[in-house]
Amino acid sequence: MVDIVKQPGLLRPAPENFLSETQVAAVAAGRRDFLRKSFLAAGAAMAAPMAARAAVEGDSNILNLPEWSTTLGKPVATNPYGMPSKFESQLLRRESPGLARVGGASVSFAPLQGLFGIITPSGLHFERHHQGWQDIDPTRHRLMINGSDDKLLKKAKVYTMDELMRLPSVSRIHFIECGANTGLEWGNVAVPTVQYTHGMLSCSEFTGVPLKTLLEDCGVDYKKARYVLAEGADGSSMTRTIPMEMVESGEVIVAYGQNGEMLRPENGYPLRLVVPGVQGVSWVKWLRRIEVGDQPYATKDEAVHYIDLLPNGLHRQYSSIQECKSVITTPSGGQSLLTQGFYNVSGLAWSGRGRIKQVDVSFDGGINWQTARLEGPIQNKALTRFNINWVWDGKPAILQSRAIDETGYVQPSYGQLRAVRGTKSIYHNNAIQSWKVVESGEVTNVQVL
Amino acid sequence: MSRFSKSVFVFALFSASTAAIAFDGYQGVGRQATPAEVKAWDIDVRPDFKGLPKGSGNVERGNELFEEKCASCHGSFGESNEVFTPLAGGTTKDDIKNGRVRGLSSGELPQRTTFTKVATISTVFDYIQRAMPWTAPKSLKPDEVYAILAYLLNLQEIVPADFVLSDKNIGDVQKLLPNRNGMTTDHGLWPGASAKKGGIGNGGVPDVKNVACMKNCKSTVQIGSTLPDYARTAHGELADQYRHFGPVRGTRTLEGDAAKPAAAANPNLELATKSGCMACHGVSNKIVGPGYEEVVTRYRGQTDAEARLIGKVKAGGQGAWGSVPMPPNGHLPDEDIKTLVKWILSGAK
């Protein structure tokens, strides 16, 4: 447990029931020496707070008015673009040492361990760049739509940001998860906290134009054009193949808005593709071109990377959907519980196949499960927050969460996943995450098979 | 009211309602792309070689270009694991014959290289053309892409040293790719139509089936893996990666000096990081290039050290510290290079 002395504001009475029935009877019978000993024993566990109470009449933060209650505050627009409190300096996007040698082709993970609800603050959204990020001048940005063949599209068109933002828009909340999220853990436990195990995950409200609207504006021939290539305007000009079925469903969006403002440069400003339920690499950032075609493209990030190695030596190509997954974020690896007693165990669940139906939580490593509360609204291909009550009795525990989506798919265990896909797949690890709690209150990352 | 005006009124109502139904497109939005614009941006090359530009290049020219533009990251033989995963190596003559890389399943392969994985030669051409070299993407002409690809194919022993790769024979090379039969799309992770319906994959059927047992689901809990000790501290002080208030605390993982907050900002170190130096050089440790302390040691007492190092940073160099060359950094402002070199020679403190 974290040293109780350092916890601010704690004025703890002696714990209830620290005397047994027999001992109470003994006290009543006048054996006060025994009571003194019992107080000493109880006091050893509570030494500092008890001393604190003895020394002061109460919490000095209450008794002595703090400066924020007794001085004039700052005026409006002191920060024209508001920033988090100066006390919130710990929750940052962070890299995992040794994962990549070059910052331009690396990952920074979102600090899931301290986020609430389902929306990721835009400044903490995870990053994955393939050749560095750019801050593109929106007045010079163009989106081109063309066909691999003239017959697939009535006319190739060019749109400016002015034009795209005139079109009817939609705003939807969706999660984005890198296909390699939790990839470090395919073979064994490798990283300490949920930021590094699951932090290539974020969720935002995206605003933009359904790609369908644009393709139909260009006169697409849906009968022939069954695939879409999306291409970025950055140095890597990242490309991925997307099925036309998804575009026709209206779910795929050419987005410029994120959480009420424009996309952040690191997330593709001024234009990115949103492909709900599909791994992040397909959500092409700095989107400059859409090509419709009659066959898939086998681009570098679907023919050399983002392919899943199976035990038989074959690679799965065009693996795209992020299957149902969940993780407990509080408490989680690298954290320590403060004391025994009540905790609101909280986490995130999501599925690339639709809505979350149920999340179960186990405190004994998966022997018994209880159904958690889902915090609404529960949305299609969006993060869903779950919570469950827990009273920690100070004994070792293993916390797990298991999500079920609307298709009935149940998030698998490591044993089940490895039996099919081995340990070298890198991508699409959606196994049940386990956090072990020991008597000291320290929570660590373990894998239960 | 005359009959005339009444009929106008009826007509007006009628036309208003049809205007709401008959939507006539997003007028004034977007314009037709010109052929030159499409040509400038439509650079993708598909597995059936649609989009492949005409041209050719030989292994020898590819070797020169690779040394000049690629080796600083990939090593002279595409084998380097220093900056990116290796391009070449890991396949056998049998693999070329069978179109399956045996090492992928036998466990004999220490690390996958590009050519142990890729099943489509178009992919490599497309990627080099669109994204390489690292610091100057899209600067290679088609003949240069052919040459570099020819060199890589020769490194992989797929083509001989006198080979000339071109748009005419690239289809023949495809038939020799060592892992050309190594991909499967028979899985449930493609969100489009299934193979049976003319698409890819199995239509979204999952490969793993768990059931939602609730009580007494197993008798023992089998722990497969726990966090190794080195991994507990490898990500820095975890206590500082969570709020200092709330239901839990970050666990204190580092003791003593390491747990203290980072020293005051170092503008020179920041400049070195911003300029990309720290990706390949540590202060005291070698990463790809030498550590700065090694540089100081080597140049100690040499009066022209500053000028020589400025030249090396600008123009790049190879051989002084091993086989991986230093790329040229002519894009950095002269003033920054001078500041950095002075800082390095003064001990990079």
Interface residues (C-beta under 8 A of the other chain):
Chain A: V2 P8 F87 E88 Q90 L91 L92 R94 S96 P97 G98 R101 V102 G103 G104 A105 P111 Q113 G114 H130 Q131 M144 I145 N146 S148 D149 K155 A156 K157 V158 Y159 E163 R166 L167 N188 V189 A190 V191 P192 T193 Q195 Y196 T213 L214 D217 C218 R226 Y227 L229 E231 G235 S236 S237 T239 I242 P243 M244 E245 M246 G277 V278 R288 R289 E291 G293 Q295 P296 Y297 A298 T299 K300 A303 V304 I307 D308 L309 L310 P311 N312 G313 L314 H315 R316 Q317 Y318 S319 S320 I321 E323 T330 P331 G333 G334 Q335 S336 L337 L338 Y343 N344 G352 R353 Q358 D360 D364 G365 G366 I367 N368 W369 Q370 I398 R402 I404 Y409 V410 Q411 P412 S413 Y414 G415 Q416 L417 A419 V420 R421 H428 K436 E442 V443 T444 N445 V446 Q447 V448 L449
Chain B: G25 Y26 G28 V29 G30 R31 Q32 A33 E37 V38 W41 D42 I43 D44 R46 P47 D48 K50 G51 E82 V83 F84 R100 V101 R102 L104 S105 S106 R112 T114 K117 V118 A119 T120 S122 T123 V124 D126 Y127 R130 A131 W134 P137 K138 G182 M183 T184 T185 H187 G188 L189 W190 P191 G192 A193 G198 G199 I200 G201 G204 P206 D207 V208 K209 N210 V211 A212 C213 M214 K215 N216 C217 K218 S219 V221 Q222 I223 G224 S225 T226 L227 P228 A231 R232 A234 H235 L238 D240 Q241 Y242 R243 H244 F245 G246 P247 V248 R249 G250 T251 T253 G276 A279 C280 I287 V288
